[in-house]
């Protein structure tokens, strides 16, 4: 059974068949697109579904390479990560 991604985010996945995307299977892609282009509701869903720690992990691993520069720096500030991608500046509890 597909884990549903908010329908309002479909325009962020134009090169994919949106109806076949799964929130678990395609997590890295979903995180990338919603952190880059998502509105408040879509980002809230992202945090509720994946949690702050998983988003921070993605940001540290792939964020600098995949997000637009301004969005990358915004998420570094909001998630407490160092923009030079070394380590988080705050500790997260699992």
C-alpha angles and dihedrals in degrees: 000000000000119000102229122239115205109277091223089069094061093104089063090063102049095142092054135065096255094200091061097049114111123203092222101039094043097034097134092052093045092049092048096050097043094046088049101042111005125125124225095277094046092048090048088054089049092054093044093049102040103020130227096277094056091047090050090050091052092047092053093045103039110000100095091051100042109031126076108260097250092048091047092054092044091054091045089058095043094046095040096244126145110249090225085065097235103122142326116277091216130046119243124208117220 
